[in-house]
Amino acid sequence: MNLLNALEELGQDDEEYKNEQAPDPRQSFFKLEFEKYTLDFLPQVNGLTKFTTSFRERELINVSKIEISFINYADLIKNKQVNARPKDLNDIRNLERLRRKNKK
């Protein structure tokens, strides 16, 4: 199953992507908005050197017997530092506060 099929199954409008004349997988960005969260599919993540390194160091969780990969904490912080938008800087503060709280 490709990403466009998955988007369609999730009830997302994929027409704009299907109609692209010359799609570039290195530039395509998908943002899915749900009631309680937003899911972003990114072609690259700023601040990280190699996909293979980040993939090897990813965080894995199982939900209903489905393994889901997430960027690890250190890589997430690097990405947010490189982007340095106000939202990213606020995210860093909140993530660090939650991490300290959970270590207690």
C-alpha positions, 0 to 999 in steps of 0.5 A: 500500500502506498501513502496515497492509498493510506491517506484515502483509507484514513478519509483524507482528501488526496486529490491534490497529491494525485494531480501533481504534474511532477511530484518530488518525493524529497519535497512532498509533505503530508499533514493530516489533521484529526480531531485530537492530533495532527500527523505529519509525514516529512521527506526529511528532518532538519538537523539530522545527518543520516536517515539510517542512523536516525532509523536505527535509533528510533523509538518503537511502540506497539499499539494493537499489535502494530509496531510504530516508529517514532523519531527518538527524543535526542533527534527530535530535540535536534530538529526543533533546535535547528528549526528554532521557531517559537513553537519549537522552542516552546516544545523543547521547554515543555518536553524537557519539563515533562522528561524531568518530571517523569524521571522523579 
